[in-house]
C-alpha cells in the first residue's frame, strides 16, 4: 500500500462543491486512488491562481468546503497523528493528513497558524510559486528569501510539531529555512536538479541538507520535473530520480509525493504547466501507480526498500514530528 505525500484533490472538492456537487471524493477520486493502492495522502489547501487575488477569501472557501465534504463522506477520514492513521487503516478508511501548499492565505497574521492547526492541518509550505509576506517561491525573485515574519512562522511551525515543507520555495528561502533549524526539512513533491534543471527541483547540496536534518523527499510525477525531452518524461525517467536520491542520500530519505493534477481545470494548471498535459507517461493518474512500483522492482529496488518508499519513510517522519 502507498501513502501519497502530496495531492491537490481538495482543490477539486472545492471547485465542484461551489458549483453544487456533493460527495466529490466518493464520486470522482476514491475509486481511482484505491485502484492505485493509495491508502492515504496529504491533501493540501492551495490558493489556486484563479483565486490568488484574495488569498484569505479562498482559504475560507477551501476550509468550509472541506468541512462539508468530510461531514458527508463515510469512506474517508481526516487524521492528525500516526495513531489516527493506524485507526483509519484498521477501519478500512482512506485517511487524509491535511497540509498547506503555501501560507499566503494567512497574510501577516501568524495566529492563523493556530486556527489551521485546530482545523487539522499538520504540514505546511510557506509559499507556492509566488512570493508573499513570509517567503519567496520558486518562480519569484531569486534574491529574496525568508522575511523576518517568515522566520517567526518557521519557528512556530516547528514549535507546533507541524511538518515543514521546502517544496516550492526558491533556493534562498530553502537555505534561510535550513539555518533556523528546529526539525526535519521535507520536500513533499520535488525531484533532482542534476537530472532536470527545473527551479522546483533540488540541487545536490539541498539533497544533502535534507538528509542531514533527517528529512525526506517525495518523488513528483509532474512531467516537467522529470526530463527536458517529452519522450523521456516517462515512468523510467522518474525512476532515474529515485535511483539518484537513493544513491546520493539513502533510500531512508526517499518517498512519494505524486502531485497528480489531471483533474485541475486549464486555468489552474496553466499557471504552472507549459505542456499539453501534466502527467508522466505511464503515470497518467493515481490508478497507474502499481505500474511504477513494478518498474521500480525491475530497476533493482528490494521489497524492503519499496515498503520504506511507499509508506515507511512517511510514517517515520509523521511519528517523529507530529506524533
N, C-alpha and C positions, 0 to 999 in steps of 0.2 A: 504493500500500500504506500501511498505517496502524500506528503504534505507540500503544497504549493505555496511558497513564501511570498507570492505577490499576485494579486488579482484585482481587476477593476470592475468586477461584477456588480458591486454596489452602485456604480455609476449607471449601469443599465437598469438596475432596480429602480433608481430614482427617476430616470427618464421615462420609463414605462408607467410607473405609478402616477407621475404627474399628468400623464395622458389618460389615466383612469383604469389602468390594468391592476390586477391583484395577482397574488400567487406567482410572482415573476420567477423566483428561484425554482419552484416546482415545475413550472411550465416551460421554462427556457434554459435552465442551467444545470440543475441537479442530475438529470439523466446523462448528460454529456460528461459531467465530472465523474460520476460513478462508473461509466464505461471506461474512462481513463484510469481507473483505480486510484483516483484522488479522493482521499477520505476526509481531508480538511485543508484549510487555506487561510492565509492572511488576506482578508478583503479590506481594501483601503478606501478611505474617504478622500476623493480627489476633486479639487476645484477644476473641472474640465474647462478648456479655453472658451467655449461659447458663453461661459458664465463668470470669467475671471475679472470682469469689471467691478463686481461686487462680491468678493470672496466671503464675507460674513453671511450674506443672504444665502448664497449657495450652500455653505456649510450647514446652515439651519435647515434647508430643504433636504439635504442628504440625511441628516440625523433623524428628521421626522419620518422620512420615507423608510429608512432602515428600521426604525422602531415599529412602524406599522406593518412592514413586511414580516419581521420576525415574530410579531404577535400572532400572525395567522399561519406561519409555516411550522408544521409539526415535524418535518423531516430534517430540519437543520437547527442548530443552536449556537448562540454566542458563548465563547469561552474566554476566561480572563486569567487562567493559570493552568499549569500542567495537570493538576488533579481533575479539573473540569474537562480537560481533553480526554483523560482516561475514562471518565464517567460517560462522556458522549460516545466514545468508541464502544463501550460495553452496551450502550443503549442502541447502537446501530445508527446513530445520527451523524450527519455531516456537521463538522464543527468549524466555526469561524472565529478567528482571532482578529479583532478589528485593529486597523492601523491607519496612519495618516500619511498620504502622499503629498507632503508639504503642509506648512502651518500658516499659509497666507490668510486663512480664514479667521485666525485669532487676532490679526492686526498686531498691535503692540501690547495686548493685554495677556500677560503670562498666566493670570488666574484662569484663563480659558483652558489651559492645560489640565487644571484640576477638573473642570467640567467634562472634558473629553475623557479623562481617566474614569470619572464616575459613570460615563456613558458605556465604558467597556474597552476603550482604546488602550492598547499595551505596547504600541510601536509607533514611531514617528520619524519621518524625514522633515528637515526644516524647510526645504523648498521642493518644487517640481523643477522645471527648466528655467523658471523666471527668477528674478531677484525680488526679495521682499524685505520687510523690516528686520528680519532675523539673519538672513544669509543670502548666498548667491548661487543660482542654479547653473547647470551645465551649459546653457546657451546664453548666459548673461555675461556681464563684464568680467573678464578673466583676472583683472587686477583687484577685484573686490572679493572679500571673503565673508567671514562672520562679522556681524556688528557687535557692539557691546551688549545689546539686548539679546542677541543670538547666543552669546557666551552664557548669559544667565539662563537662557532656555535650555541649552545643552546640559548644564549642571542640574537644572530642575528635572529634566527627563531622567537623568541618572539617579537622582535622589528618589524619584517616584518608582524606580525599578521598571522603567519602560525601555524597550529595545531601541537603541539609537541607530538610525539607518543613514548611510552615506550615499546611497544611490541617488542620482540626480543633482548632487552638489557639484560645483566646479572644483578644480584641484586645490585652489587656495582655501576654499571653505573646508575641504577634506582635512588639510593639514592644520588649520585652525582648530577644528574639532578634535583632532588627534592630540594636540598639545594640551587640551583641557584634561584629558584622561577621565577616569571615573568609572569606566566599564568597557565592555567589548564594543567595537565598531562592527557593524554588519552592513553589507551591500546586498540588499534583498533581490535585486534583479539587474545585474551588471555582468559584463564579460571582460575579455582580456585585450588591452590596448595593443600588445605586441602582435596579436593576430588580426585585429581590426582597429585601426586608429580612429575611433569614434569618441567624441567628447564624453559619452556616457560609459565608456569602458575604463578599466583600471590599469595603471602602469604597474610595472614590477615592484616599484617602491611602495605603491599603495597596497598591493597584494601582501607584501611582507609586513606592512604596518598592521593590516587587519589580522594577519596571523599572530603578530606579537601582542595584540590585545585579546587574543583568543576568540576572535570573531569568525564569521562565516560569509561566504559569497554564494548567492543563488544564481544559477545559470539562467540567462534570459533568452527566450526563443524569438524575440523580435528580430526580424531578418536583417535589418540594417546594422545590428550589433554583432553579426556573425561573420560576414565577409563582404569585401568590396564588390566582387562579381556575383551577379544574381544567380548564376549557375552553381556557385559554391555556397549559397545560403540554404544549406541542407542539414538534415539531422547529423550526418557525418561531419559537416563543418562545425556544428555546435559541440559535438563530442571532442573535437580538437581543443576547444576551450576548456572542457572538463579535464582532459589529459594535462593540459598546460598548468592549470591550477593545482591539480593533484600532485604533479611532479615538482612544482615550484614551492608550494607551502604545505602540502599534505592533504590527503583525502578527508581528514577530520575537519577541514575548513571549507569543504565543498558541499553545496546543497542545490535546491531547485527553486527558482522564482520566475516562472514561465512568462508572465506578463501577456497572456493571451488577450487579444483585443479585437478579434474578428467581429465582435458584436457591437463595437462602437460605431457611431454614425460618421459620415465623411468629414463633417465639420470638426469633430473632436480628434479623429485620427489624423486628419490633415495638418494638425498643429505640430505633429512630430514625425510624420511619415512622408518621405519623398518618393515612395514607390507605389505601384498599383495596389499592392496588398501589404499586409504587415507580418505574415507568417513565414516561418522557416519551412521549406519543403519537407514533408513527412510529419510535420507538427502543425497541421492546419488549425487544429483546435485541441481542447483538453482530451478529447476521446482518443487521440492518437499517441498519447504518452507511452503506453505499453510498447509501441514500436520502437521508441527511443531507448527504453530500458533494455530491450533485446539487443539493440545495436551496441549499447554500452557493454553488455556481456561479451559480445563478439569482439569488441575492442580490447578486452582484457580485464575489465573491472570484475572483481570477485563478488559473490553473493553478499559477503560481509560488508564489502565496500559500498555496494549498492544500497544495502539497508541503511548505512550511515548517511548516504547522499539523499535517499528518498524520504527518510523520516528522522533518523537518529541524531544527526547533527543539529537539526532544527529543535528537536525535543530537548537536547542537551542545553542549547542556548536559552530556550524558554525557561527551563528549570533553574538555570544559573541566574538569570536576570529577573524574570517575572515572578518565579516561584511556583 
